Structure formats: structure tokens, C-alpha cells
Amino acid sequence: MQLTPELCAAARALAKINLADLASRTGLSVDALTDFESGLAVFSDDQRHTLLQTLESLGILFLPEEHDAGIGLRLKFDREETARIIGWETEGGSAGEDEVA
């Protein structure tokens, strides 16, 4: 599947993740994501793949184009499950915040 700027923006909205959090999860900059979603930047295949995998990990299911319908997306989990998963992932802060003595 080819991740387009429109699908990326729609998936991000559906997953309820802001640009800063998505940038942190993908290693891409907020500016690069903004430009991509606006159609002002083109990502490499690797960058689009990373972005697609990250959105899928947030519960987004990308639906392939069919003869009677275009490409689409939906939540793999309901909103409550998605919120719980995000909570688990951020429990205890980010890995870089740990102080090991």
C-alpha cells in the first residue's frame, strides 16, 4: 500500500495522535511530517514504511482499494482499547528518562 499524505493525515486524526508524538515515535521531524501531510514533501519508501508501521501499531487498519470502493482506513481497536494501549506504552515515562545508577 502506498501511504499518501491524505491517508497519513486521516490516520493520524483517527488515532488521535498529534504531530509531535508521531514524530517522536517515527524519528521524523514535526516539520517533515507537516510538509508530507501538506503535500510539500515526498518521503522515501523507508520513511513511508516506518510511518505506516507506526500508524498500524496505534490501531489503524488500512483497507485496500476494491472494485466498488477506494482505499480507506478504520480503527483496528475501539477507542477505549487504543487509549489503554497508548497509556501502557507511556507508563513510567520514556526510556530515555530512566536514571540507572
N, C-alpha and C positions, 0 to 999 in steps of 0.2 A: 504494500500500500504506500502510496506517495502522500506524505504529510504536507498539506498545503497550509499557507498562512491562515486561511479561513477556518480550516479544521482545527488548527492549533488553538486559535482564539476561542472557538466554540468549546473545545475540550477543556481548556483552562477554566472557562466560565462554569462549565458543568461540574468540574471537580472542585470548584470554589477555592482555587489556589491563585495567589497574586503573583505578579511577575518576579518579585524579589525571591519568594520561596521557590518558584520554579527555577530561577537562575541558580540558586544555591544547590538544588537537587541535581541539576544537569551540568553544572560547571560552565554554563554560558553566561554572558553578561546580561544585565537587565536591558541595556541599550540594544544589544544584538537581538534579543527576543522581541523587543518593541519594534525594531526595524523589520524583523521577519514577519511578525503578525500584520504589520502595515504594508507588506509587500515591497519594502525598500531594500531588503537584503535577501540573499539566497544562501541557504545553508548547504553544506556538503552532505553527502549521503550519510556519513558517520554522525554528523550533528543531528540530522533529522531522525536517524535511528535512535540515538540517545534520547531525544525529545519524545519520540513515540513510546519507547520503553518506559520512560518516566511517567508519562500520562497514563499508560496502561497500568502501571504499578499503583496509581492513585484511583483505580477503579473505572477507568474509561475503556469501553469496548468499542472498537472501530468496526463499523459494518461495511462490507464490500458493496460496490455498485451491483445492482441487479437489473434485469431487463425492464422492470416496471418502477424502479426507484433508484435514486442516486446514492452516492456514498453518504454514510451517516455515522452517528455515534450515540451511545447511550451509556448509562452507568451500569457497571458490572455488579456493583453492590448498591444497596439502597443508601440513602444519605446518612442514616444513623450508623451503618456499618463503616462507611467511608470515614466519618468523623472519628469513630473509635480507632480505626487503623492509623489515622494521622496522629491521634493522641498517643498511641503506643509508640509510634516512631519517634516522637519528640519527647517522650518521657525521660526525665533525667537530664535534659539539655543535649546539645550536640556533642559529638565525640571529642571535638577539639576543646571543649570546656573542662574536661576532666583533668584534675591535677593528680598525678601519680607521684608518690614520694619514694 
